[in-house]
Amino acid sequence: MGHPPLEFSDCYLDSPDFRERLKCYEQELERTNKFIKDVIKDGSALISAMRKLFSPSESLFSVSSQECTPSVGLHTAYCISS
């Protein structure tokens, strides 16, 4: 969706056509601004959800890694299960 260009001469004359074209640009800017705010809000919600999702697994991993004992001569560890 393209908008007609805003001409300086129309601005200087302040014609009704210029005001109508300017109004179209303002409406498009308002829609774009709302879209950007929604993207920021959704991004923040996603980051918050990811933190909640991975926070328990990180603490669980740190506890389970303390219970692991390394095997002799191998690069793997075997965990003690209770």
C-alpha positions, 0 to 999 in steps of 0.5 A: 500500500503506497501513499502519494508523496508529500510535496513541499509546495503542498505543505506551504499552501496547506491545501485540503489534499495535503492535509488528507495525505498527511492524515494517511501518513499519520494513521500508518505511523500509528499502526506501525507504532502499535505493531512495534509495541505489540512485538516488544510486549510479545518478545518480553513475554517470550523471554519471561516464559523461556526464563521460567522454562529453563530456570528449573532445568538449570538448577536440576542439572546443577544438583544432578551433576553433583551426584555424579561420579566420574568413571576411571579412565573414561570421559563420561560420568555415571550418576548415583540414583537413589 
